[in-house]
Amino acid sequence: MSRFEPVSGWLQQDRKGHTLPQGLYVSEEAFHFDAEVMLKSVWLYACTVAHVKSPGDFFVFEMGSNSIIVVRGKDYEVRAFWNSCRHRGSKICLEQRGRAARLTCPYHQWTYGLDGALLAARSMTEDFDKRDHGLSPVALENIGGLIFICMGDNPPPIDRVRADIAEQIAVYDLAKLKVAVQDNLIEDANWKLVMENNRECYHCDAGHPELIGVLGTYGFGKGLPDDGVDDVVDDSAYDALVAAKREEWRGLGIDRDLIEFPEGWWHRVARLALANGAVTQSIDGKLACQKLIGPFTQPETSSLSVWTQPNSWHHFCCDHVVTFSLTPLAADKTLLRTSWLVHEDAVEGVDYDPDHLAALWRTTNRQDCHFSSINHQGIASDGYRPGPYAVEEKLVEDFKDFYVDRAKAALEQASA
């Protein structure tokens, strides 16, 4: 019997328009399959170029037992390597972020350049060739300043993602930003439930009063083309707001049509008008940083939202960027990492207050943490049966379909 045979059975039980079978959310078998097989077969968002801004800056991305170093070289190229020494396998970078002139293994002091080449290894045999023992590379793609990695041997295509989102993200010039705040939040829920919660705003009216006061609920499953809710929700007011804004967006060169997980791909991009006169995604709708970014010379009342399957979402405002990534830690534990980026010349305490900058999404993350936790608890009970999605939860089903399709493909490849 295959170790993942139960996972195969649950995948076959998936029903269109319904949540996943229980085992895919709560079982140890599904957790190990996701971390060891499925998530190694796709592109995962790791960090931004601002996390590795200068030569020697490194960022460690971890998932399950795997650890990857993302590092900027002296030539300013960003590369990824397995965080495992080529001597006897020790982890090299023990901190989550840092800066180093070289990458030195703390165990036996083997030393590597920022390009992964082995520079020093004491007391080796005469026929030992350092050129054969550089750090093992991991596939990496820089998409408009967002860094994606793939841990598999055969990374899937990424060209359509680059074509659709790189230019739109590049407007915000992430290379000229810096990480002002980073939070690591551990949620008591399966990673798929954390993702599903993010992919809908069906719960927002009751669950996120602070967020909808700034963002509204349109654009997150309703109010945009292809959402399919015109006969369920009156979105005429939002349509009028967007129509008025698009002339301004055209003047700034940032007006684009909605991109909604096209033809089985794994990305969504939408420019969304903010609500109630807000100029940015802050707790009060007021500027979170006085130094504007990208092409903006004055506050602009929209944000660009980018979602990628299976582990990230991002919001780009006129004064800051906020990015989210998640990784599974256990069947019922997920790490949500949130980073707030501001202009590289912005001065803390003068141009921005870190607490004000982070307040809106810190509040929202805590609320979502609660919802994901009670969702997981209910699914783990004997009373759970897969339930039907609401019309506004179309993006949840998009994520679920992505997961099922990629999981089946990864399972088939692993069984070959």
C-alpha positions in Angstrom: 0.0 0.0 0.0 1.4 3.4 -1.0 2.1 5.8 1.9 -0.2 8.3 0.2 -3.0 6.0 -0.9 -5.5 7.6 1.5 -4.7 11.0 -0.1 -5.5 9.5 -3.5 -8.8 8.2 -2.2 -9.8 11.6 -0.8 -8.9 13.4 -4.0 -11.2 11.1 -5.9 -14.0 12.0 -3.6 -13.8 15.7 -4.3 -17.1 17.2 -5.4 -17.5 20.2 -7.7 -18.9 23.2 -5.9 -18.1 21.7 -2.4 -15.4 21.9 0.2 -12.7 19.1 0.4 -13.1 15.8 2.1 -12.2 15.9 5.8 -8.9 13.9 5.4 -7.4 16.5 3.1 -7.7 19.1 5.8 -6.9 17.4 9.0 -5.0 14.2 8.5 -1.2 13.6 9.0 -1.1 11.8 5.6 -2.4 14.8 3.8 0.0 17.2 5.6 3.0 15.1 4.7 1.9 14.7 1.2 1.4 18.5 0.8 4.8 19.3 2.3 6.8 16.6 0.8 5.2 16.1 -2.6 2.5 18.6 -3.8 4.1 21.9 -2.7 7.4 20.8 -4.1 5.9 20.5 -7.5 4.7 24.2 -7.8 6.1 27.7 -7.6 6.0 29.2 -4.1 6.3 32.8 -3.1 9.3 33.2 -0.8 10.0 36.9 -0.3 10.6 40.2 -2.2 13.8 41.7 -3.6 13.5 44.2 -0.7 14.1 41.3 1.8 17.5 40.7 0.1 18.2 44.3 -0.8 22.0 44.4 -0.7 24.8 42.0 -1.6 25.1 39.5 1.3 21.5 39.9 2.4 19.9 36.5 2.9 16.4 35.2 3.6 15.6 31.7 4.7 12.4 30.1 3.4 11.3 26.9 5.2 8.6 24.3 4.6 8.4 21.1 6.4 12.0 19.7 6.7 13.2 21.8 3.8 15.1 25.0 4.1 16.2 27.3 1.3 18.6 30.3 1.3 17.6 33.2 -0.9 20.6 35.4 -1.2 21.8 38.5 -3.2 25.2 38.0 -4.7 28.0 40.6 -5.2 26.8 40.8 -8.8 23.4 41.9 -7.4 21.8 38.7 -8.8 19.3 36.9 -6.4 19.8 33.2 -6.2 18.4 30.3 -4.1 20.3 27.3 -2.6 19.4 24.4 -0.4 20.4 25.4 3.2 22.5 22.3 3.6 26.3 22.1 3.7 27.9 19.9 1.0 30.2 18.5 3.6 28.0 16.6 6.1 24.7 18.3 5.5 24.5 20.8 8.4 22.2 23.8 8.1 24.3 26.9 7.2 22.0 29.9 7.8 20.4 29.5 11.2 18.7 32.9 11.3 15.6 33.7 9.3 17.2 36.9 7.8 20.6 38.4 7.9 23.6 39.6 6.1 26.9 37.9 5.5 30.0 38.4 3.3 30.2 34.7 2.9 28.0 31.7 3.8 29.9 29.7 6.4 28.7 26.4 7.9 28.7 26.7 11.7 29.6 23.0 12.1 33.0 22.6 10.3 33.4 26.0 8.8 33.1 25.1 5.1 32.7 28.5 3.5 30.8 29.4 0.4 30.6 32.5 -1.8 27.3 34.4 -2.3 27.1 32.6 -5.7 27.2 29.2 -3.9 30.8 28.3 -4.9 32.8 26.5 -2.3 35.7 28.8 -1.2 37.3 26.9 1.7 37.2 23.4 3.1 40.0 22.3 5.5 42.0 19.1 5.5 40.5 17.5 2.4 42.2 14.9 0.3 44.5 16.0 -2.6 42.0 14.9 -5.3 39.2 17.0 -3.6 37.9 19.6 -6.1 36.0 22.5 -4.5 34.3 23.1 -7.9 32.3 19.9 -7.4 31.0 20.9 -4.0 29.2 24.2 -4.3 25.8 24.7 -2.7 23.0 22.9 -4.5 20.8 25.5 -6.4 17.0 25.8 -6.2 15.0 27.2 -9.1 14.2 30.9 -8.6 12.2 33.4 -10.6 12.0 37.2 -9.9 8.6 38.4 -11.1 8.5 42.2 -10.8 10.3 42.0 -7.5 8.4 39.1 -6.1 10.7 36.0 -5.6 9.3 32.6 -6.3 11.1 29.3 -5.8 10.4 25.7 -6.8 11.9 22.8 -4.9 11.0 20.2 -7.5 13.3 18.8 -10.2 10.9 20.0 -13.0 9.5 23.4 -12.3 6.3 24.1 -14.1 6.1 27.0 -16.6 6.0 30.5 -15.2 6.0 32.6 -18.4 2.3 33.6 -18.3 2.6 34.8 -14.7 5.6 37.0 -15.7 3.8 38.3 -18.7 0.6 39.2 -16.8 1.9 40.6 -13.5 5.6 41.7 -13.7 4.9 45.0 -15.5 2.0 45.9 -13.2 4.1 45.1 -10.1 7.2 46.8 -11.5 5.4 50.2 -11.3 6.0 50.1 -7.6 9.7 49.5 -7.9 10.2 47.1 -5.1 14.0 47.3 -5.4 13.7 50.8 -4.0 11.6 49.7 -1.0 12.7 48.3 2.4 11.1 46.0 4.8 9.8 48.2 7.7 7.8 45.6 9.6 7.6 41.8 9.5 5.2 39.6 11.5 5.2 35.8 11.8 1.9 34.5 13.0 1.2 30.8 13.7 -2.4 29.9 13.0 -4.1 26.9 14.5 -5.5 25.6 11.2 -4.5 23.6 8.1 -2.8 25.7 5.5 -5.5 25.1 2.9 -8.1 26.6 5.3 -5.9 29.7 5.8 -5.8 30.1 2.0 -9.5 29.5 1.6 -10.3 32.1 4.2 -8.2 34.6 2.3 -9.9 33.8 -1.0 -13.3 35.2 0.0 -15.0 38.1 1.7 -18.2 36.3 2.4 -17.3 36.6 6.0 -16.0 40.2 5.9 -19.2 42.1 6.8 -19.4 40.4 10.1 -15.8 39.5 10.6 -13.7 42.5 9.4 -15.3 45.9 10.1 -12.0 47.7 10.1 -10.9 46.2 6.8 -14.1 46.8 4.9 -14.2 50.4 6.1 -11.1 50.9 3.9 -11.3 48.2 1.2 -15.0 47.6 1.0 -16.0 44.1 0.0 -16.1 44.5 -3.8 -13.3 42.9 -5.9 -13.0 39.9 -3.5 -15.5 37.5 -5.2 -18.0 40.1 -6.3 -18.1 43.4 -8.3 -15.7 42.4 -11.0 -16.1 40.7 -14.4 -16.3 36.9 -14.2 -17.4 36.9 -10.6 -20.8 35.8 -11.6 -22.8 37.6 -8.9 -24.6 40.2 -10.9 -27.9 38.5 -10.3 -27.2 38.1 -6.6 -25.5 41.3 -5.5 -26.2 44.9 -6.7 -22.8 46.2 -7.5 -23.9 49.2 -9.6 -22.4 51.7 -7.1 -19.0 50.0 -7.3 -19.2 50.0 -11.1 -19.8 53.7 -11.1 -16.9 54.3 -8.7 -14.5 52.2 -10.8 -15.7 53.9 -14.0 -14.8 57.3 -12.5 -11.4 56.1 -11.3 -10.3 54.5 -14.5 -9.7 57.8 -16.2 -7.3 58.7 -13.5 -5.6 55.3 -13.7 -5.2 55.7 -17.5 -3.4 59.0 -16.8 -1.0 57.3 -14.5 -0.5 54.4 -16.9 -1.8 51.9 -14.4 -5.2 51.0 -15.8 -5.4 47.3 -16.7 -8.2 44.7 -17.1 -8.9 42.1 -14.5 -6.7 39.0 -14.8 -8.6 36.1 -13.1 -6.6 32.8 -12.9 -6.6 32.6 -16.7 -6.8 29.2 -18.5 -5.8 27.1 -15.5 -2.9 29.4 -14.5 -2.3 30.4 -10.9 -2.5 34.2 -10.6 -5.1 36.9 -10.2 -4.5 40.7 -10.6 -7.0 43.4 -9.9 -6.8 47.2 -9.3 -9.4 48.0 -6.7 -10.8 51.3 -5.7 -10.6 51.9 -2.0 -13.7 52.8 0.1 -14.9 55.8 2.0 -12.2 58.2 0.8 -9.3 56.0 1.9 -6.0 56.7 0.2 -4.2 53.5 1.4 -4.7 50.3 3.3 -4.3 51.7 6.8 -6.5 51.5 9.9 -7.9 55.0 9.4 -7.5 55.2 5.6 -4.9 57.9 5.9 -1.3 57.7 4.6 0.8 55.1 6.4 4.0 56.6 5.0 4.6 60.1 3.9 7.1 59.1 1.2 5.0 57.9 -1.7 6.3 55.1 -4.0 6.3 54.2 -7.6 4.8 56.8 -10.0 2.7 58.5 -7.3 3.4 62.1 -6.5 0.1 62.5 -4.6 -2.1 60.1 -2.7 -4.2 57.8 -5.0 -7.3 56.0 -3.8 -6.7 52.5 -5.2 -4.6 49.5 -4.5 -3.3 46.8 -6.8 -4.0 43.3 -5.4 -2.2 40.2 -6.6 -3.1 36.7 -5.6 -1.0 33.6 -6.4 -1.7 30.0 -5.8 -1.0 28.3 -3.6 0.6 30.4 -0.9 0.5 34.2 -1.3 -1.4 37.5 -1.7 -0.1 41.1 -2.0 -1.5 44.6 -1.9 0.3 47.5 -3.5 -0.7 51.0 -2.4 0.6 54.5 -3.2 2.6 54.7 0.0 3.5 51.1 0.9 3.3 47.4 -0.1 2.1 44.6 2.1 2.8 40.9 1.2 1.6 37.7 2.7 3.0 34.2 2.5 2.1 31.0 4.3 3.7 27.6 4.8 2.3 24.5 6.5 4.0 23.6 9.9 1.7 20.7 10.8 -1.7 19.3 9.9 -3.2 22.0 12.2 -0.5 24.7 12.2 0.3 27.3 9.5 2.9 30.1 9.5 1.5 33.3 8.0 4.3 35.8 7.3 3.3 39.4 6.7 5.8 42.1 5.5 5.2 45.8 5.2 7.5 47.6 2.7 8.0 51.4 2.5 10.3 53.7 0.4 13.9 53.0 1.1 14.5 56.7 2.2 11.5 56.7 4.6 12.6 57.4 8.1 10.9 55.6 11.0 9.2 58.0 13.4 9.3 60.8 10.8 7.7 59.4 7.7 6.0 56.4 9.2 5.0 54.9 12.5 5.4 51.1 12.3 2.4 50.4 14.5 0.1 52.6 12.3 1.6 51.1 9.2 0.8 47.5 10.3 -2.4 48.1 12.4 -5.0 47.3 9.7 -3.6 44.0 8.6 -2.5 43.0 12.1 -6.1 43.4 13.2 -7.4 41.5 10.1 -4.8 38.7 10.6 -5.9 38.2 14.2 -9.5 38.0 13.1 -8.8 35.6 10.3 -6.7 33.5 12.7 -9.8 33.0 14.8 -12.0 32.1 11.8 -9.5 29.6 10.4 -9.1 28.0 13.8 -12.8 27.4 14.4 -13.1 26.3 10.8 -10.4 23.6 11.4 -12.0 22.6 14.7 -15.4 22.0 13.1 -14.0 20.1 10.1 -12.1 17.8 12.5 -15.3 16.7 14.2 -17.4 13.7 13.3 -20.2 16.0 12.1 -18.3 17.5 9.2 -19.6 16.9 5.7 -18.3 18.8 2.6 -20.5 21.8 2.2 -21.5 23.9 -0.8 -19.8 27.2 -1.8 -21.8 30.4 -2.0 -21.7 32.4 -5.2 -19.3 34.9 -3.6 -16.9 32.1 -2.8 -15.9 31.5 -6.4 -12.2 32.3 -5.6 -12.2 29.7 -2.9 -13.3 27.1 -5.4 -10.6 28.3 -7.8 -8.0 27.6 -5.1 -9.5 24.3 -4.3 -9.6 23.2 -7.9 -5.9 24.3 -8.2 -5.0 22.2 -5.2 -6.9 19.1 -6.4 -5.5 19.3 -10.0 -1.9 19.8 -8.8 -2.2 17.2 -6.1 -3.4 14.6 -8.5 -0.6 15.4 -10.9 2.0 15.3 -8.2 0.7 12.1 -6.8 0.7 10.5 -10.3 4.3 11.6 -10.9 5.4 10.4 -7.4 3.8 7.0 -8.2 5.5 6.6 -11.6 
